């Protein structure tokens, strides 16, 4: 039957369109006979379209996988292959797509050669290599951020209560059930959480730490659970992974869980029970696998009574409970801790006078380890010589009968209040850098300033960041 005018016009338009594509397109039927080839595909073979149309594809391209695609009915995408060119075989990336009719029967295959210039493949290969390098760098940085910064050895003290605490941490680390860490402010709950992760079978996975008290309530669910595109006004166009998803395969540490909004508590409970997570705005849930460690300095049972904490969530997270002893309950650890802080600050040879030792051991330490650390930093900065006297301690720690600050030996090289403050700031920066193993980014985060600000102050005070093999100075 003769072709109609419209059919001839349509075929001409189709051929014109395909011939202007920068990629090769070929179609063969179920008998492997080539029924269409555009100009770009034919040129890759060193031929004209009319030279190959009507021929068997396995004759034109002996290595063709058309028989395999026809047999399986499955597409092969992004396959790197060689085809015979006018001078030599050419490396191409090819898509092979099976074609079905309206009844679903396999009637042919489309072969799409993505590159008609081998240099394009080289450029893409170089770009992929560069992206792979950037991805590796990103993964290394992420791994450095999402790993335990502390271990059991970071928990200083040899009192009976501390030995018992370390034994319990080792025991609980071998389990995979949730752990609730209780303790007053500054007792070292974060260190205990890091030690649990470091000793666990999940230590190769990420450790994601979230301070529930630091996240605004209106952003809490999107930060913790993530969101999909268009979930709310201002949402990132590509959506965002939540912190819980980031902890997949590792440990999720929820510090100050008592400050978690009640609505988020209900959603967290569902995650713990179903082991799946549903982003804000999503309709489907995804599986997630993590070990939960929570910590608080608040009385959860009192919060349950006043309705600010869900009772069912409490019983879900308290499989194992660890109570960190307050510093006043282990006075024998105060002096060893003080010497440990001095050594970490680079003052190994500094000692304490008997009066200073008495003041340190008789103080109540409401701020616990954190307060002791700051007190030692203050004393090391304000001391005269290699012995810290009671006068160098912060005023609130000195006993009432101690000499007032005015009676303390004058500072010889501080140049007044401005000099004292500058010296103290420099000492604080040095200590932060030591604690973070010389990593300026982490030190800036710990100090609550930008990296640029920290670099500026380091330059001002002549402070250098020195890295060591073990990450400590």
C-alpha positions in Angstrom: 0.0 0.0 0.0 1.3 3.4 -1.0 2.3 5.8 1.7 0.0 8.8 2.1 1.4 12.4 1.8 1.0 12.9 5.6 2.9 9.7 6.4 5.8 10.8 4.1 5.8 14.2 5.7 5.8 12.7 9.2 8.7 10.4 8.4 10.7 13.2 6.9 10.1 15.4 10.0 11.1 12.5 12.3 14.3 11.8 10.3 15.1 15.6 10.3 14.6 15.8 14.1 16.7 12.7 14.9 19.5 13.7 12.5 20.0 16.9 14.5 20.4 15.2 17.8 24.0 15.2 19.1 23.7 11.5 20.1 23.3 8.4 18.1 19.9 6.7 17.9 19.3 3.3 16.3 16.2 1.0 16.2 16.1 -2.6 15.3 13.1 -4.9 15.2 12.6 -8.2 17.0 14.5 -10.0 14.2 17.5 -7.7 14.9 17.0 -5.9 11.5 17.9 -2.2 11.7 14.8 -0.2 10.8 16.1 3.3 11.7 19.5 5.0 12.4 20.1 8.7 12.6 23.0 10.5 11.0 25.0 10.6 14.3 24.8 6.8 14.9 25.8 6.0 11.3 28.8 8.4 11.4 30.1 6.6 14.5 30.2 3.5 12.3 31.8 5.5 9.4 28.7 5.0 7.3 25.6 6.6 6.0 22.1 5.8 7.5 21.0 4.1 4.2 24.1 1.9 4.3 23.0 0.1 7.5 19.2 0.3 7.4 17.8 -3.1 6.5 20.8 -5.0 7.7 21.1 -7.2 10.8 22.5 -5.3 13.7 24.8 -8.2 14.7 26.4 -8.0 11.2 26.9 -4.2 11.5 28.0 -4.4 15.1 29.2 -7.9 15.9 29.4 -7.2 19.7 25.8 -5.9 19.8 23.8 -7.1 22.9 20.5 -6.8 21.0 19.8 -10.6 21.3 20.3 -10.4 25.1 18.0 -7.4 25.5 15.4 -9.1 23.4 15.7 -12.3 25.4 15.4 -10.7 28.8 13.2 -7.7 28.0 15.2 -5.6 30.4 16.9 -2.3 29.6 20.7 -1.9 29.9 21.6 1.6 30.8 25.0 3.3 30.8 26.9 0.4 29.4 30.5 1.2 28.4 31.2 -0.7 25.1 33.2 -0.6 21.9 31.8 -0.3 18.4 33.7 -0.6 15.1 34.5 2.9 13.8 35.9 4.2 10.5 39.5 3.9 11.8 39.4 1.9 15.1 37.0 0.7 17.8 35.4 3.6 19.7 34.5 3.6 23.4 30.9 4.7 24.0 28.4 4.8 26.7 25.2 3.1 25.3 21.6 2.7 26.5 19.7 -0.3 25.2 15.9 0.0 25.7 13.4 -2.7 24.7 10.3 -1.5 22.9 6.9 -3.0 23.4 3.6 -2.5 21.5 0.2 -1.6 22.9 -0.4 -5.2 23.8 2.9 -5.4 25.7 4.7 -7.6 23.2 8.4 -7.0 22.6 8.8 -5.6 19.1 12.3 -4.2 19.0 15.1 -2.3 20.7 16.4 1.2 20.7 20.1 1.7 21.0 21.2 5.1 22.2 24.9 6.1 21.9 25.3 9.0 24.4 28.6 10.2 23.0 29.4 10.9 19.3 32.9 12.3 20.3 35.3 10.2 22.4 36.6 13.4 24.0 33.2 13.9 25.5 33.6 10.5 27.3 37.0 11.6 28.6 35.7 14.9 29.8 32.9 13.1 31.7 35.3 10.6 33.1 37.5 13.5 34.4 34.4 15.2 35.9 33.3 12.0 37.6 36.8 11.5 38.9 36.8 15.0 40.4 33.4 14.5 41.9 34.5 11.2 43.4 37.5 13.0 44.9 35.3 15.7 46.4 32.9 13.0 47.7 35.8 11.2 49.3 36.9 14.4 51.0 33.3 15.0 52.2 33.0 11.5 53.6 36.3 11.9 55.5 35.2 15.2 57.0 31.8 13.7 57.9 33.5 10.6 59.5 35.8 12.9 61.5 32.8 14.9 62.7 30.5 11.9 63.4 32.8 9.8 65.5 33.4 9.5 69.2 35.6 12.3 70.5 36.1 10.6 73.9 36.6 7.1 75.3 36.6 5.5 78.7 40.0 6.9 79.3 38.6 10.4 79.0 36.6 9.8 82.2 39.1 10.8 84.7 39.0 9.6 88.3 39.8 6.5 90.3 37.2 6.8 93.1 35.0 3.8 93.8 32.0 5.5 92.2 34.0 6.2 89.0 35.3 2.6 88.8 31.7 1.4 89.1 30.6 3.8 86.4 33.3 2.6 84.0 32.4 -1.0 84.6 28.7 -0.3 83.9 29.6 1.6 80.7 31.6 -1.3 79.5 28.7 -3.7 80.3 26.0 -1.6 78.7 28.1 -0.8 75.6 27.9 -4.5 74.6 24.1 -4.2 74.5 22.1 -2.5 71.8 19.2 -1.3 73.9 18.6 2.4 74.8 20.6 4.0 77.6 19.4 6.9 79.7 22.2 8.9 81.3 21.3 11.0 84.4 23.5 13.5 86.1 23.8 17.1 87.2 25.2 19.9 84.9 28.8 19.4 84.1 29.3 15.9 85.4 30.3 14.5 82.0 27.2 13.0 80.5 28.4 13.7 77.0 31.8 12.0 77.7 29.9 8.9 78.9 27.7 8.8 75.8 30.8 9.0 73.6 32.5 6.2 75.6 29.4 4.0 75.2 29.5 4.5 71.4 33.3 3.9 71.3 33.0 0.7 73.2 30.0 -0.6 71.3 29.8 -2.8 68.2 28.5 0.3 66.4 31.7 2.2 66.8 32.5 2.1 63.1 29.2 3.9 62.4 28.3 7.5 63.0 27.7 9.1 66.4 25.2 11.9 65.9 24.9 14.2 68.9 21.9 16.6 69.3 21.4 19.1 72.1 17.6 19.2 72.4 17.8 22.4 74.4 19.6 24.3 71.6 17.1 23.7 68.8 14.2 26.2 68.4 10.9 24.4 69.0 9.5 25.4 65.6 12.5 23.8 63.9 12.8 20.7 66.1 10.8 18.2 64.0 12.4 19.3 60.7 15.9 19.1 62.2 15.4 15.7 63.9 13.2 13.9 61.3 14.0 15.8 58.1 11.5 17.0 55.5 10.6 16.5 51.9 10.4 19.1 49.1 7.6 21.5 49.6 6.9 20.3 53.2 6.5 23.9 54.4 7.2 27.5 53.3 10.9 28.1 53.1 11.8 24.4 52.8 14.9 23.5 50.8 13.8 22.6 47.2 15.5 19.2 47.5 14.3 18.4 51.0 16.6 17.6 53.9 17.8 14.5 55.7 17.1 14.6 59.4 19.6 13.9 62.2 18.0 10.5 63.0 18.6 9.3 59.4 22.2 10.5 59.6 22.6 8.2 62.6 21.6 5.1 60.6 24.0 2.3 61.4 25.4 4.1 64.4 24.3 5.9 67.6 22.0 8.8 68.2 22.8 10.8 71.3 19.9 13.1 72.5 21.4 15.4 75.1 19.0 17.2 77.3 16.1 15.1 76.1 14.0 16.7 78.9 13.8 19.8 76.7 12.3 17.9 73.7 8.9 19.4 72.7 6.0 17.1 73.6 4.9 16.8 69.9 8.4 15.6 68.9 8.4 13.1 71.8 5.3 11.3 70.2 7.0 11.1 66.9 10.3 9.9 68.4 8.3 7.1 70.2 6.9 6.0 66.8 10.4 5.9 65.4 11.7 3.8 68.3 8.8 1.4 68.1 8.6 0.9 64.3 12.3 1.4 63.5 11.2 3.6 60.6 11.2 7.3 60.0 8.8 9.5 58.1 10.1 12.9 57.1 7.9 16.0 57.6 5.6 16.1 54.6 6.3 12.6 53.5 3.7 9.9 53.0 5.9 6.8 53.3 8.3 5.8 56.0 11.9 4.5 55.5 13.7 2.0 57.7 16.3 3.3 60.1 18.7 1.5 62.4 20.4 3.2 65.3 21.1 2.8 69.0 19.6 5.6 71.2 21.5 7.2 74.1 19.7 10.0 75.9 20.8 12.3 78.7 19.3 14.8 81.0 19.9 16.8 84.2 16.2 17.1 84.9 13.9 14.9 87.0 12.0 13.0 84.3 9.5 11.5 86.8 8.5 15.0 88.0 8.1 16.0 84.3 5.8 13.0 83.7 3.7 14.2 86.7 3.3 17.7 85.3 2.6 16.4 81.7 5.8 17.8 80.1 7.3 14.4 79.3 5.5 11.3 77.9 5.5 8.4 80.3 5.5 5.8 77.4 8.6 7.4 76.0 10.3 7.4 79.3 9.8 3.6 79.7 11.0 3.2 76.1 14.3 4.9 76.6 15.2 3.8 80.2 16.1 0.1 79.5 19.5 0.9 81.0 20.1 3.9 83.4 23.5 5.3 84.2 23.8 8.0 86.9 26.9 10.1 86.8 28.1 11.0 90.3 28.5 14.7 91.2 32.0 15.9 91.9 31.2 16.7 95.5 30.4 13.0 96.0 33.9 12.0 94.9 36.2 14.5 96.5 39.2 12.2 96.1 39.0 12.7 92.4 39.3 16.5 92.5 43.1 16.9 92.8 43.9 14.2 90.1 41.4 16.0 87.8 43.0 19.4 88.6 46.5 18.0 87.7 45.0 16.4 84.5 43.6 19.7 83.4 47.0 21.4 84.1 48.8 18.8 82.1 46.4 19.3 79.2 47.0 23.0 79.3 50.7 22.4 79.1 51.5 23.2 82.7 52.8 19.8 83.9 55.2 21.2 86.4 52.6 23.4 88.2 51.5 22.3 91.7 49.0 23.5 94.4 49.8 24.9 97.8 48.1 23.1 100.8 45.7 26.0 101.1 44.6 25.7 97.5 44.2 21.9 97.8 42.0 22.4 100.9 39.9 25.0 99.1 39.4 22.8 96.0 38.4 19.8 98.1 36.0 21.6 100.4 34.1 23.4 97.7 30.7 22.1 96.7 31.2 22.3 92.9 27.6 22.9 91.7 29.0 23.1 88.1 30.9 19.8 88.6 33.7 18.9 86.2 33.0 21.8 83.9 33.3 24.3 86.7 36.5 22.7 88.0 38.1 22.9 84.5 37.3 26.6 84.3 38.6 27.2 87.8 41.9 25.5 87.0 42.2 27.5 83.8 41.6 30.7 85.8 44.1 29.7 88.5 46.8 28.7 85.9 46.4 32.1 84.2 46.5 34.1 87.5 49.2 32.2 89.3 52.6 33.5 90.2 55.4 31.0 89.8 54.9 27.2 89.6 52.6 26.9 92.6 48.9 27.8 92.5 47.9 29.4 95.8 44.4 30.0 97.0 44.6 33.6 95.8 44.8 32.4 92.2 41.5 30.5 92.5 38.2 32.2 91.4 36.7 34.3 94.2 33.7 32.0 94.8 36.0 29.0 95.5 38.2 30.7 98.1 37.2 30.0 101.7 35.7 32.9 103.6 38.7 33.3 105.8 41.1 33.5 102.9 42.9 36.7 102.0 40.9 39.0 99.7 42.0 39.4 96.2 43.7 42.7 97.0 46.0 40.9 99.4 47.2 38.5 96.7 50.6 39.0 95.1 50.2 41.6 92.3 50.4 40.4 88.7 53.8 41.6 87.3 53.2 41.2 83.6 49.5 41.5 82.9 49.4 45.3 82.1 46.2 46.0 83.9 42.7 44.6 83.3 43.0 44.6 79.5 46.2 42.5 79.8 44.7 40.1 82.2 41.6 39.6 79.9 43.8 39.1 76.8 46.1 36.6 78.6 43.0 34.7 79.8 41.5 34.7 76.3 44.7 33.4 74.8 44.9 30.7 77.4 41.3 29.6 76.7 42.0 29.5 73.0 45.1 27.4 73.6 43.1 25.0 75.8 40.3 24.6 73.2 42.8 23.8 70.5 44.5 21.2 72.7 41.2 19.6 73.5 40.3 19.4 69.8 43.7 18.0 68.7 44.7 21.2 66.9 41.6 21.2 64.7 40.6 24.9 64.4 37.2 24.2 63.0 36.2 22.1 66.0 37.8 24.5 68.4 35.8 27.4 67.0 32.6 25.4 67.3 33.4 24.5 70.9 34.1 28.2 71.7 31.0 29.4 70.0 32.8 31.6 67.4 33.3 31.5 63.7 36.5 30.0 62.3 37.5 33.4 60.8 37.1 35.0 64.3 39.2 32.3 65.9 42.0 32.6 63.3 42.0 36.4 63.9 42.4 36.0 67.6 45.1 33.3 67.2 47.0 35.7 65.0 46.5 38.5 67.5 47.8 36.4 70.5 50.4 34.5 68.5 48.6 31.1 69.2 49.4 28.2 66.9 47.4 25.1 66.3 49.6 22.0 66.5 48.3 18.6 65.4 49.7 15.3 66.7 49.3 11.7 65.5 46.7 10.9 68.1 44.8 14.1 67.6 46.1 15.6 70.9 48.8 18.2 71.6 
